Amino acid sequence: HHRRKSFQHEYVEFLERHRVPFDQRYIFKPVE
């Protein structure tokens, strides 16, 4: 179920939708 949006964009939308506090600096870092 891949959309044309980037993962980062999807992630930001997810956080905003759930009102999760986040720091932009961490969004584009690889997740280990």
Secondary structure, DSSP 8 states (H G I E B T S, - for coil): ---SS-HHHHHHHHHHHTT----HHHHTS---
